[in-house]
Amino acid sequence: MQPDISILIVTHNSAAQISACLDSLARHTDTACKIILVDNASSDETLEQVSALPSICLLANRENTGFAVAINQASRLAEGRYLYLLNPDTVINDAAIDRLVGFLDTHPNVGICAPRILDATGRIRHNCFGFETPWSFFWFGVGAGPLRSVRGWMLRHDTWNIAADKPQLVEAITGAAMLVRRELFEELNGLDERFFMYCEDGDLCWRAQRVGWQAMLVPDAVVTHIGGASTPDRSALLNGMIGQHLLQSRYRYTEKYWGRLAAWGLRLAYSMAGSIFWLVSFLLTPTQARARLQQHGRQLLMTPLPPRCRRQS
């Protein structure tokens, strides 16, 4: 049977999660699909697990090329009308992909849609967000701990409710579980490979909107996402993500849409905030809170602006 959808998965040390993900795809998806998995130089047993599965189209990179590059690799082998970007630490709930495909089939103006995302405890997770700006990047970088409430005052509020039962028009969707029309993905030349990881999903949604496509949240399709399951244990996190990659992607996004000067402005603002966090941490007693604040400040202060990259759409 000709595939109607290609499922694109990128793994990196995902041995503990990938079997459950693939098993859920087999049990809960009726739509004819092709599964394309790109492994980004895993050092665990990921490759051994997936290479024995004849139903998987497998690409094994010798180095970690990042999420955007690997997804674009997979897309070049894709078949069918739709591409489904899926993280390896996810579990597909009953007919989730079938419902997303059905939604795009009946909504010709929608180019990208996403399921409702649950965490491991069954709570709804944010999987959609507003288009980012240097201002929002700054507050999501410094608005942690006691500044979280300040961040809420400084940023505009989303117009959608992730707990609502009806489909909703949103701005950007996370790449953890995202269904995209293949024609749209190809029209946009795929993900921007200047992003090693993070921000490439919001960038894709922004470019899609600019050429007239909508993004929607479809709540009757449900996926469980563990989140960060492949993140190395010693990684310094920021907003629950690997800090260095997150900050550098924010700089790249800022430069892409607001210019190099704006990226330097964000870098300076982060450096000043990081310096303040570092100094304030010494006023605290030696506790985990002090260590977290020092780490937070160090990341904001020390993560460099990435070099200027070749131009890409």
DOKOLMI-374879 format. One record per residue (C-alpha): residue number from 1; x, y, z. Coordinates in pm, 1 decimal, always signed. Layout:
BEGIN
  nr        x        y        z
 NUM        X        Y        Z
...
***
This chain:
BEGIN
  nr        x        y        z
   1     +0.0     +0.0     +0.0
   2   +131.6   +343.9    -95.1
   3   +212.6   +547.3   +218.8
   4     -7.7   +848.8   +284.8
   5   +228.2   +986.9   +545.8
   6   +597.8   +967.3   +631.1
   7   +689.9   +972.7   +999.4
   8  +1026.5  +1140.6  +1060.5
   9  +1208.2  +1053.3  +1383.9
  10  +1551.6  +1171.7  +1497.8
  11  +1726.4   +972.8  +1770.3
  12  +2032.0  +1042.1  +1982.4
  13  +2093.7   +799.3  +2268.0
  14  +1724.6   +712.1  +2266.3
  15  +1748.9   +339.7  +2347.8
  16  +1532.2   +374.6  +2658.3
  17  +1243.0   +535.9  +2468.7
  18  +1240.6   +439.7  +2101.5
  19  +1086.2    +93.6  +2138.2
  20   +778.6   +228.1  +2317.3
  21   +742.5   +501.1  +2055.1
  22   +760.0   +260.5  +1760.8
  23   +531.2    +10.0  +1932.2
  24   +267.2   +278.8  +1988.6
  25   +288.6   +378.6  +1622.2
  26   +225.0    +20.7  +1515.0
  27    -66.0    -29.3  +1756.1
  28   -246.1   +301.6  +1718.7
  29   -203.7   +409.5  +1356.1
  30   -417.3   +279.5  +1071.5
  31   -307.7   +532.7   +808.6
  32    -55.3   +384.1   +566.4
  33   +280.7   +527.1   +668.4
  34   +652.6   +507.1   +607.9
  35   +876.5   +544.5   +913.4
  36  +1211.2   +714.0   +847.3
  37  +1450.5   +725.7  +1140.5
  38  +1775.4   +923.1  +1143.6
  39  +2015.8   +838.1  +1423.5
  40  +2251.6  +1119.3  +1521.6
  41  +2557.0   +919.5  +1630.2
  42  +2407.5   +746.9  +1933.7
  43  +2657.9   +589.8  +2171.5
  44  +2401.6   +362.2  +2337.4
  45  +2200.4    +69.3  +2194.2
  46  +1961.8   +278.6  +1983.4
  47  +2098.6   +158.4  +1650.4
  48  +2099.2   -205.2  +1757.2
  49  +1732.7   -179.6  +1853.5
  50  +1605.0    -17.5  +1535.9
  51  +1833.2   -181.5  +1277.1
  52  +1663.6   -516.5  +1337.5
  53  +1323.7   -375.0  +1235.0
  54  +1260.1   -427.4   +862.3
  55   +975.1   -177.7   +859.9
  56  +1204.6   +115.5   +945.8
  57  +1397.8   +315.5   +688.8
  58  +1716.8   +388.6   +883.3
  59  +1988.3   +648.7   +829.0
  60  +2286.0   +647.9  +1066.3
  61  +2492.3   +965.7  +1089.1
  62  +2852.1   +942.2  +1201.9
  63  +2818.4  +1265.8  +1398.7
  64  +2539.6  +1455.2  +1567.8
  65  +2423.8  +1688.4  +1292.4
  66  +2139.3  +1839.4  +1495.1
  67  +1763.7  +1811.1  +1464.5
  68  +1699.4  +2031.1  +1160.7
  69  +1964.1  +1869.2   +942.3
  70  +1848.3  +1519.6  +1035.7
  71  +1480.5  +1595.9   +970.5
  72  +1569.9  +1736.0   +629.3
  73  +1768.1  +1420.1   +557.5
  74  +1464.8  +1209.5   +640.9
  75  +1230.5  +1428.6   +436.0
  76  +1426.5  +1357.0   +119.8
  77  +1326.1   +991.9   +151.5
  78   +965.1  +1070.4   +234.5
  79   +654.8   +947.2    +53.5
  80   +291.7  +1046.7    +80.2
  81   +110.7  +1376.2   +126.1
  82   +209.9  +1449.1   +484.6
  83   +519.2  +1454.5   +703.9
  84   +489.3  +1383.8  +1074.3
  85   +779.9  +1507.8  +1285.9
  86   +793.7  +1298.4  +1601.1
  87  +1031.4  +1285.7  +1896.2
  88  +1152.1   +941.3  +2005.5
  89  +1039.6   +998.1  +2366.3
  90   +672.2  +1008.3  +2269.8
  91   +389.0   +755.8  +2279.2
  92   +103.2   +777.2  +2029.5
  93   -240.3   +745.5  +2187.4
  94   -538.3   +587.4  +2013.1
  95   -566.3   +700.1  +1646.5
  96   -381.7  +1028.6  +1710.5
  97   -208.7  +1036.6  +1372.0
  98   -522.1   +922.4  +1189.0
  99   -715.3  +1211.8  +1343.8
 100   -448.4  +1464.5  +1248.1
 101   -446.1  +1339.8   +889.5
 102   -825.5  +1355.8   +882.2
 103   -812.6  +1712.3  +1011.0
 104   -577.0  +1832.2   +736.5
 105   -783.7  +1643.9   +478.3
 106  -1088.5  +1850.2   +574.1
 107   -916.9  +2187.3   +636.6
 108   -740.4  +2293.4   +316.6
 109   -614.7  +2623.7   +461.1
 110   -426.2  +2452.0   +744.8
 111    -68.6  +2357.1   +663.5
 112    +53.5  +2241.4  +1006.4
 113   -130.3  +2082.6  +1297.0
 114    -40.5  +1931.4  +1630.2
 115   -201.7  +1692.3  +1878.4
 116   -271.3  +1758.9  +2243.4
 117    +44.0  +1673.6  +2435.6
 118    +37.9  +1508.0  +2778.0
 119   +330.9  +1454.2  +3011.6
 120   +407.8  +1121.6  +3180.0
 121   +156.4  +1198.6  +3458.0
 122   -125.0  +1279.2  +3215.0
 123   -115.1  +1656.9  +3255.9
 124   -153.0  +1875.5  +2948.4
 125   +175.4  +2024.8  +2828.6
 126   +223.1  +2340.4  +2626.3
 127   +295.7  +2241.4  +2269.2
 128   +210.0  +2570.7  +2101.5
 129   +339.9  +2920.0  +2157.1
 130   +334.7  +3272.0  +2017.7
 131   +584.4  +3385.8  +1758.2
 132   +901.9  +3483.2  +1937.9
 133  +1063.5  +3826.8  +1952.6
 134  +1388.7  +3947.2  +2112.0
 135  +1171.0  +4077.0  +2398.3
 136  +1009.3  +3737.5  +2460.6
 137  +1345.5  +3561.3  +2426.6
 138  +1489.3  +3790.2  +2693.4
 139  +1210.0  +3725.8  +2942.3
 140  +1209.5  +3352.3  +2883.0
 141  +1582.9  +3361.2  +2951.4
 142  +1573.0  +3558.9  +3275.2
 143  +1217.1  +3496.1  +3395.4
 144  +1290.0  +3201.9  +3621.0
 145  +1236.1  +3149.0  +3991.8
 146  +1113.3  +3469.0  +4158.0
 147  +1108.9  +3649.1  +3821.3
 148   +857.5  +3406.8  +3668.8
 149   +563.5  +3623.4  +3773.0
 150   +738.1  +3931.8  +3632.4
 151   +780.4  +3749.7  +3303.7
 152   +404.6  +3695.5  +3293.2
 153   +343.7  +4069.4  +3321.1
 154   +597.5  +4156.1  +3052.9
 155   +474.2  +3922.5  +2779.4
 156   +149.4  +3924.0  +2584.7
 157    -94.8  +3648.3  +2668.6
 158   -183.6  +3381.2  +2415.7
 159   -534.0  +3390.3  +2273.7
 160   -579.0  +3013.8  +2284.8
 161   -646.4  +2765.9  +2562.2
 162   -450.8  +2440.0  +2539.0
 163   -713.6  +2265.8  +2755.3
 164  -1002.0  +2352.3  +2520.1
 165  -1185.2  +2064.8  +2352.5
 166  -1222.7  +2227.6  +2010.8
 167   -950.2  +2281.4  +1747.0
 168   -783.7  +2618.9  +1779.2
 169   -584.4  +2846.8  +1553.7
 170   -237.9  +2900.9  +1703.5
 171    +84.4  +3063.1  +1592.4
 172   +369.7  +2817.7  +1642.8
 173   +380.1  +2446.2  +1724.9
 174   +659.0  +2245.4  +1884.6
 175   +844.9  +1999.3  +1665.0
 176   +799.3  +1715.4  +1914.7
 177   +480.5  +1607.1  +1734.9
 178   +393.0  +1809.0  +1425.1
 179   +203.4  +1712.0  +1109.1
 180   +300.4  +1916.1   +802.2
 181   +178.1  +1906.7   +446.2
 182   +465.0  +1773.6   +240.5
 183   +406.0  +2031.5    -33.0
 184   +440.9  +2309.7   +226.1
 185   +756.2  +2160.8   +378.8
 186   +915.8  +2137.9    +34.9
 187   +798.8  +2487.1    -61.1
 188   +979.3  +2621.6   +247.3
 189  +1292.0  +2411.3   +177.9
 190  +1239.9  +2223.6   +503.1
 191  +1377.7  +2326.5   +839.5
 192  +1642.0  +2597.2   +858.7
 193  +1963.7  +2405.1   +919.8
 194  +2128.9  +2698.4  +1094.6
 195  +1939.7  +2586.1  +1406.4
 196  +2118.4  +2290.0  +1565.0
 197  +1820.1  +2232.0  +1789.7
 198  +1536.8  +2452.5  +1920.1
 199  +1363.4  +2743.8  +1742.1
 200  +1351.5  +2560.2  +1408.5
 201   +987.2  +2466.3  +1473.2
 202   +873.1  +2821.4  +1544.1
 203  +1070.6  +2940.1  +1245.0
 204   +895.3  +2689.3  +1017.7
 205   +552.8  +2798.1  +1144.6
 206   +637.7  +3165.3  +1096.4
 207   +751.5  +3105.8   +737.8
 208   +437.7  +2898.7   +671.6
 209   +214.7  +3180.4   +791.8
 210   +397.8  +3428.4   +570.3
 211   +300.9  +3226.6   +263.0
 212    -61.3  +3192.3   +372.0
 213    -88.8  +2869.7   +575.2
 214   -247.4  +2828.3   +917.6
 215   -135.6  +2620.7  +1217.3
 216   -392.8  +2445.3  +1435.4
 217   -406.1  +2255.7  +1763.4
 218   -622.5  +1941.1  +1736.4
 219   -718.0  +1824.9  +2088.4
 220   -886.5  +1493.7  +2001.7
 221   -548.0  +1366.0  +1880.7
 222   -335.5  +1290.4  +2187.8
 223    +34.8  +1212.0  +2226.2
 224   +228.2  +1154.9  +2548.1
 225   +568.5  +1323.9  +2554.3
 226   +818.8  +1242.6  +2825.4
 227  +1035.4  +1540.5  +2729.3
 228  +1412.9  +1566.6  +2762.5
 229  +1453.4  +1191.0  +2790.8
 230  +1759.3  +1194.0  +2563.2
 231  +1917.8  +1495.5  +2731.1
 232  +2256.1  +1406.4  +2885.7
 233  +2238.0  +1396.4  +3264.8
 234  +2506.0  +1662.5  +3309.1
 235  +2356.1  +1910.8  +3064.2
 236  +2304.0  +2261.1  +3200.5
 237  +1936.3  +2331.8  +3139.6
 238  +1752.5  +2655.0  +3071.4
 239  +1371.9  +2654.6  +3047.8
 240  +1398.3  +2275.4  +3062.2
 241  +1621.3  +2262.4  +2752.5
 242  +1996.0  +2237.8  +2691.3
 243  +2103.7  +2591.7  +2771.4
 244  +2386.1  +2643.5  +2523.9
 245  +2187.3  +2517.7  +2223.6
 246  +1876.7  +2708.1  +2331.3
 247  +2055.6  +3040.5  +2370.0
 248  +2248.4  +3007.9  +2045.9
 249  +1930.0  +2922.4  +1856.9
 250  +1763.2  +3230.0  +2007.7
 251  +2052.1  +3441.8  +1885.7
 252  +2025.9  +3291.6  +1538.0
 253  +1649.3  +3346.5  +1524.3
 254  +1690.9  +3706.3  +1638.2
 255  +1956.1  +3771.3  +1374.4
 256  +1746.1  +3609.8  +1102.6
 257  +1441.6  +3831.7  +1158.5
 258  +1577.1  +4143.8  +1331.2
 259  +1940.0  +4161.7  +1221.9
 260  +2284.0  +4113.0  +1368.7
 261  +2261.7  +4428.7  +1580.7
 262  +1948.1  +4297.7  +1754.0
 263  +2126.0  +3968.4  +1823.9
 264  +2411.8  +4158.9  +1986.2
 265  +2155.6  +4355.3  +2188.1
 266  +2001.7  +4031.7  +2316.6
 267  +2349.2  +3900.0  +2393.2
 268  +2428.2  +4213.2  +2596.4
 269  +2097.3  +4193.8  +2783.6
 270  +2156.1  +3828.1  +2870.0
 271  +2511.0  +3907.5  +2983.2
 272  +2393.9  +4182.5  +3215.9
 273  +2120.3  +3963.0  +3363.3
 274  +2361.3  +3672.5  +3398.3
 275  +2610.5  +3890.8  +3584.0
 276  +2340.0  +4002.2  +3826.5
 277  +2225.9  +3643.3  +3888.1
 278  +2586.7  +3536.5  +3951.1
 279  +2648.4  +3815.1  +4203.0
 280  +2315.3  +3766.6  +4380.8
 281  +2385.5  +3394.1  +4420.1
 282  +2668.3  +3471.3  +4662.2
 283  +2417.6  +3631.1  +4897.2
 284  +2246.7  +3294.2  +4937.5
 285  +2356.7  +3013.5  +5164.9
 286  +2527.3  +2724.1  +4982.3
 287  +2219.5  +2531.2  +4872.6
 288  +2082.1  +2383.2  +4553.0
 289  +1902.0  +2713.2  +4490.5
 290  +2234.9  +2895.5  +4499.3
 291  +2393.0  +2644.5  +4262.3
 292  +2100.0  +2671.7  +4019.0
 293  +2115.6  +3050.4  +4019.2
 294  +2491.2  +3043.6  +3959.0
 295  +2447.3  +2798.8  +3671.2
 296  +2167.9  +3010.0  +3523.9
 297  +2377.8  +3323.1  +3544.5
 298  +2682.5  +3148.8  +3399.4
 299  +2487.0  +3030.0  +3095.8
 300  +2344.1  +3373.2  +3020.8
 301  +2683.1  +3538.3  +3069.3
 302  +2912.2  +3288.5  +2897.8
 303  +2716.5  +3147.3  +2600.2
 304  +2865.5  +3327.1  +2297.9
 305  +2688.0  +3473.1  +1999.0
 306  +2725.6  +3217.7  +1716.3
 307  +2919.2  +3320.7  +1406.3
 308  +2729.8  +3472.9  +1119.7
 309  +2592.0  +3195.6   +897.5
 310  +2525.4  +3170.5   +528.3
 311  +2186.3  +3303.4   +430.6
 312  +1902.9  +3051.0   +424.7
 313  +1527.3  +3097.3   +389.2
***
